[in-house]
Amino acid sequence: MKTDEVRRFAIETLLKAKRQEAAADTIDDATPIGAGGLGVNSLAFLQTFVIIEDRYGLTFDDASVANTRFSTVGEFVAFVSEAVGAHAARNVAQNVGGA
């Protein structure tokens, strides 16, 4: 899974959750997720996680999400990219081990 594709999808999902029309490539890693930036509230943020789970076929651990503070887009994208990469690696390992 390409990190750029995950990054773009994560940012586009944040923007859609907040119903913003900005292009994903205009948002950088330092952009605040909440006030003073994208303005994404907690409900929209939870919706973003659900959409990402559906897209990549994974489930975020509720405790790890609840205990992580995402101040910037970069922090959120890094978290999502790591989760997607770990999920893909588990799938490969299961497919190799089961073959």
Secondary structure, 3 states (H helix, E strand, C coil): CCHHHHHHHHHHHHHHHCCCCCCHHHCCCCCECCCCCCCCCHHHHHHHHHHHHHHHCCCCCHHHHHCCCCCEHHHHHHHHHHHHHHHHHHHHHHHHHHC
